[in-house]
Amino acid sequence: IHQPIPTLKAREPVIALALGGGGAKGFAHIGVIKVLEAHGIKPQIVTGTSAGSFVGSIYASGKTASQMETLAYQLKESDIRDLTLSRQGFIVGQKLQDYINTNVANKPIEQFPIRFSAVATQLNNGKKTEFIRGNAGQAVRASCSIPNVFIPTVINKIQYVDGGLVSPIPVKTAKNMGADLIIAVDISARPDTNQKSTSSLWGLLDQTINIMGQQSIQEELKYANIVITPKVNQLGVMDLSSARSAINAGEKATQQQITAIENAIQQFKKSPAAFNPAPQAKF
């Protein structure tokens, strides 16, 4: 008697969203999340560098895209700018830390409903550090501590600076956390050169960030299944009031990739990997 062959059920892929750095152009990440949410695409892992960790932490803590959009329109530079005079920078970063903690309801990272990692750089040895637990605001502050602008963030006596120095778009981190499919968002577009004004804080951040990351971006993107590139370079030196255009740019770029993302999910479900357990997270 022939035994019926048990039919194996394909599992859904573990989807990760890797959000790159880019100063205030990071508002584009909200537009990306908005469109993914509208199409029922739910990442189980979110990684972020710098501005990507700022937006990513709030999203991973359980806020919806529309709640995040409201926050973006209310955000003032003074909410996150605490000036100081120091040889290491002119922004302390405590206000940014408090802003994040307030908006993630003071939850530590390990209590977020979506697994999250903020990527920063150890100042003394240039090594990448991935924060997957502990004080969320502090981890994001470390990830955003752009050298010579922010004073380095000190956690357990170690100084940290912006993650963009080692990982401008944290795709490898997402892979190591056990992702099957990685959607990377690249907002690193260089500002158009005719807008050289660095009078605003964001302008300065933009210029510093762009010098930092260009080579290593391609290295990271090799590991991504889908790359979304919002057209944010025309926003040039950003101030927070262009949040709306950045969010729109994120939406538009994601709309154009939705079919590709849905196809990638379907392809995965037909692949051998869909019948195996999810990848083991390395951390």
ZAVOSE-907568 format. One line per 8 residues: number of its first residue (from 1); their letters; for each residue x, y, z of C-alpha. Coordinates in steps of 0.2 Angstrom, whole numbers. Last residue first. Example, Ala and Ser with C-alpha at 12.3 -4.5 7.8 and 13.67 -1.06 7.14 Angstrom:
REM ZAVOSE-907568
2) sa) 68,-5,36  62,-22,39
//
This chain:
REM ZAVOSE-907568
283) fkaqpapn) 114,186,85  119,174,71  101,171,67  97,154,61  89,154,44  70,150,44  67,131,44  67,122,27
275) faapskkf) 52,121,15  53,139,9  72,137,7  69,124,-7  61,138,-18  43,140,-23  39,151,-8  54,162,-11
267) qqianeia) 48,165,-29  32,171,-22  40,183,-10  52,189,-24  37,192,-35  28,203,-22  44,213,-20  46,215,-38
259) tiqqqtak) 28,220,-40  30,233,-26  45,241,-33  38,256,-42  26,259,-27  42,259,-16  50,273,-26  34,284,-26
251) eganiasr) 31,282,-7  49,286,-2  49,302,-13  32,307,-5  40,305,12  55,316,7  43,329,-1  33,330,15
243) assldmvg) 48,330,27  54,345,17  51,356,33  64,347,42  78,355,33  87,347,20  102,352,10  98,344,-7
235) lqnvkpti) 80,339,-9  85,336,-27  95,321,-20  80,313,-13  74,302,-27  70,286,-16  81,272,-20  73,255,-15
227) vinaykle) 84,240,-17  77,223,-18  85,206,-14  100,214,-4  116,206,-1  125,215,-15  119,231,-7  132,231,7
219) eqisqqgm) 147,231,-4  139,244,-15  137,256,0  155,253,6  162,265,-7  149,280,-5  148,281,14  158,294,23
211) initqdll) 158,309,11  140,309,9  137,308,28  148,324,31  138,334,17  121,329,23  125,332,41  131,350,37
203) gwlsstsk) 115,353,28  105,345,42  112,358,54  107,372,43  119,385,36  127,372,25  122,380,9  130,372,-6
195) qntdpras) 114,370,-16  122,370,-33  130,353,-29  115,343,-30  114,333,-14  122,316,-15  110,302,-15  113,291,1
187) idvaiild) 94,287,3  97,269,0  83,258,6  86,239,7  73,226,6  80,210,12  73,192,9  77,177,19
179) agmnkatk) 83,186,35  91,178,50  99,192,60  115,189,50  106,194,34  99,210,42  117,215,48  123,212,31
171) vpipsvlg) 110,224,24  115,238,36  115,253,24  129,265,28  139,251,37  156,255,43  157,274,44  138,276,42
163) gdvyqikn) 136,269,59  139,286,67  150,287,82  153,277,98  164,279,113  166,265,125  164,267,144  149,256,145
155) ivtpifvn) 140,267,132  148,284,128  140,293,113  153,303,103  150,322,103  139,325,88  145,336,73  164,332,72
147) piscsarv) 159,313,69  141,310,65  133,302,81  118,295,73  121,277,77  126,281,95  110,291,97  100,277,90
139) aqgangri) 108,265,103  105,278,117  87,280,112  84,261,112  91,258,129  96,239,129  95,226,116  100,223,97
131) fetkkgnn) 114,236,96  125,231,82  143,237,83  154,239,68  173,241,72  182,257,69  195,254,83  193,268,96
123) lqtavasf) 178,276,89  167,260,89  155,262,75  136,261,76  122,250,69  104,250,77  96,233,77  78,229,78
115) ripfqeip) 67,213,80  49,219,77  37,219,93  50,229,102  54,222,119  73,218,115  75,236,110  71,243,128
107) knavntni) 54,251,129  53,269,134  37,272,125  46,271,108  42,289,105  48,295,122  64,284,120  67,292,103
99) ydqlkqgv) 65,310,109  76,307,124  91,300,114  89,315,102  89,327,116  104,318,124  114,320,107  127,333,113
91) ifgqrslt) 128,343,97  144,354,94  157,341,91  173,333,98  182,349,103  167,354,113  155,369,113  137,363,116
83) ldridsek) 121,363,106  106,352,110  97,349,94  84,335,94  67,344,98  75,361,92  75,354,74  56,353,75
75) lqyaltem) 47,337,73  28,339,71  27,334,52  38,319,56  28,314,71  12,314,60  20,303,47  26,291,61
67) qsatkgsa) 8,289,67  3,286,48  16,273,46  11,263,61  21,263,78  26,246,85  43,249,92  50,243,76
59) yisgvfsg) 43,259,67  51,270,80  67,261,80  68,261,61  65,280,59  80,285,70  90,269,65  88,274,46
51) astgtviq) 94,292,51  110,284,57  111,266,52  95,255,53  90,237,54  72,231,54  67,212,56  50,204,55
43) pkighael) 46,215,40  27,216,36  21,217,18  2,220,19  2,231,3  -3,246,13  11,243,25  24,242,12
35) vkivgiha) 18,258,5  19,267,22  35,259,26  43,267,11  36,284,14  42,283,32  60,279,25  59,295,15
27) fgkagggg) 60,305,31  78,299,32  82,313,20  85,322,36  102,315,37  106,301,25  108,284,33  102,268,27
19) lalaivpe) 87,257,32  88,238,30  70,231,30  70,212,34  58,199,28  58,181,35  50,172,20  33,164,22
11) rakltpip) 33,145,24  30,132,11  18,119,17  25,101,15  12,89,8  14,72,16  16,58,3  2,46,4
3) qhi) 8,29,9  7,17,-5  0,0,0
//
